[in-house]
Every structure is written in structure tokens, then in C-alpha cells.
Amino acid sequence: MPNGEVVQVTLDDLYHVIVDDRIWRHPERIEAALANVFEIRASYSSRRLALSRWNEGETIQLAAVVLTGESRLWSIHLIDEKRFQRYNRQRSEVLWRQSEQP
């Protein structure tokens, strides 16, 4: 991930993530979501919520990536702009934010 953290993805984690057919049909989205994280927030039960954005063709994809405290992938949810704004309104602690490029 951009913050230097390495996320482990076990086979069980992969099976859990690809239940979403938007991931199943495009498994490359797992790597894209992890590689384009721009913010990590505290979540419940020592989990963290990582927000990600990347270009896919002519569209922008948004994802909410849930990570365990042990840096394992818990889940990935492709989200729309409305859900993205809802996450931004939450008052959870920001653990890491990618600095803007000059």
C-alpha cells in the first residue's frame, strides 16, 4: 500500500472478497484497491478502514477496504460516491492520509 504496509491475503480471505461479482469478474481490482489507498481510519474491533480511488478505463472506482489489526485483508467493497461521502462524514480517527503531491 502507499503507506508502506504490506497486506497479507490468504486463500480464505480471497474467497471472502470474491463473493462480490464485481470483484470475481475483475480480480485485478483487489490489487488496484490496495495500491491506491489514500486514507486509513480506525474501525471497530481493531480493524481499519482504508479508502481507495483509482481510474479504470474512463471511470473512477472507489473502494472501502477493511483490514485486520494484523494487516490481513478482511473485505473489499466497491462503493459509489454517495457511500464515499457517508464515510467522509464519519468521525472515526484518521490513522494515515496520503499527502497531496505539489
C-alpha positions as CSV (number, residue, x, y, z in Angstrom):
1,M,0.0,0.0,0.0
2,P,1.2,3.6,-0.4
3,N,1.9,3.9,3.3
4,G,4.5,1.1,3.0
5,E,2.3,-1.5,4.8
6,V,2.2,-5.0,3.2
7,V,-1.2,-6.6,3.3
8,Q,-1.5,-10.4,3.5
9,V,-4.2,-12.1,1.5
10,T,-4.8,-15.7,2.5
11,L,-6.8,-18.1,0.3
12,D,-9.7,-17.8,2.8
13,D,-9.5,-14.0,2.6
14,L,-9.6,-14.2,-1.2
15,Y,-12.7,-16.5,-1.2
16,H,-14.4,-14.0,1.1
17,V,-13.6,-11.0,-1.1
18,I,-14.6,-12.5,-4.4
19,V,-18.1,-13.2,-3.3
20,D,-18.9,-9.8,-4.8
21,D,-19.2,-10.5,-8.6
22,R,-17.7,-7.1,-9.4
23,I,-14.5,-8.5,-7.8
24,W,-15.0,-12.0,-9.2
25,R,-15.1,-10.7,-12.7
26,H,-12.2,-8.3,-12.2
27,P,-9.8,-9.8,-9.6
28,E,-7.2,-7.2,-10.6
29,R,-9.4,-4.8,-8.6
30,I,-8.0,-6.3,-5.4
31,E,-4.5,-5.1,-6.2
32,A,-5.7,-1.8,-7.6
33,A,-7.7,-1.1,-4.4
34,L,-4.8,-1.9,-2.1
35,A,-2.3,0.0,-4.3
36,N,-4.4,3.2,-4.4
37,V,-5.4,3.6,-0.8
38,F,-5.3,7.3,0.2
39,E,-6.6,7.2,3.7
40,I,-6.8,4.7,6.6
41,R,-9.2,5.2,9.5
42,A,-9.8,3.3,12.8
43,S,-12.7,1.0,12.7
44,Y,-14.3,-1.5,15.2
45,S,-12.6,-4.5,16.8
46,S,-9.0,-3.3,15.9
47,R,-9.9,-3.3,12.2
48,R,-9.1,-0.4,9.9
49,L,-11.0,1.1,7.0
50,A,-8.9,2.1,4.0
51,L,-10.4,4.3,1.4
52,S,-9.2,3.8,-2.2
53,R,-9.7,5.5,-5.5
54,W,-8.3,4.6,-9.0
55,N,-9.0,5.1,-12.7
56,E,-10.3,2.1,-14.6
57,G,-10.6,2.9,-18.2
58,E,-12.7,6.1,-18.3
59,T,-14.3,5.6,-14.9
60,I,-13.2,6.2,-11.4
61,Q,-13.6,3.3,-9.0
62,L,-14.0,3.8,-5.3
63,A,-13.5,1.1,-2.6
64,A,-13.7,0.6,1.1
65,V,-11.1,-1.9,2.2
66,V,-11.3,-3.5,5.6
67,L,-8.1,-4.6,7.2
68,T,-7.5,-6.6,10.4
69,G,-5.1,-5.4,13.0
70,E,-2.6,-8.0,11.7
71,S,-2.6,-6.4,8.2
72,R,-4.8,-9.1,6.6
73,L,-7.4,-8.3,4.1
74,W,-10.8,-8.7,5.6
75,S,-13.1,-7.4,2.8
76,I,-13.3,-5.0,-0.1
77,H,-16.5,-3.2,-1.0
78,L,-16.8,-1.2,-4.2
79,I,-18.7,1.9,-3.3
80,D,-20.4,4.7,-5.0
81,E,-19.9,8.5,-4.4
82,K,-22.8,8.6,-2.0
83,R,-21.4,5.9,0.3
84,F,-17.9,7.5,-0.1
85,Q,-19.4,10.8,1.2
86,R,-21.0,9.0,4.1
87,Y,-17.6,7.6,5.1
88,N,-16.2,11.1,5.0
89,R,-18.8,12.4,7.4
90,Q,-18.0,9.7,10.0
91,R,-15.9,10.9,12.9
92,S,-13.5,8.0,13.0
93,E,-9.9,8.6,13.8
94,V,-7.7,9.1,10.7
95,L,-4.6,6.9,11.2
96,W,-2.9,7.7,7.9
97,R,-3.6,10.1,5.0
98,Q,-1.6,10.3,1.8
99,S,-0.1,13.7,1.4
100,E,-1.1,15.7,-1.6
101,Q,1.5,16.0,-4.4
102,P,2.7,19.5,-5.2
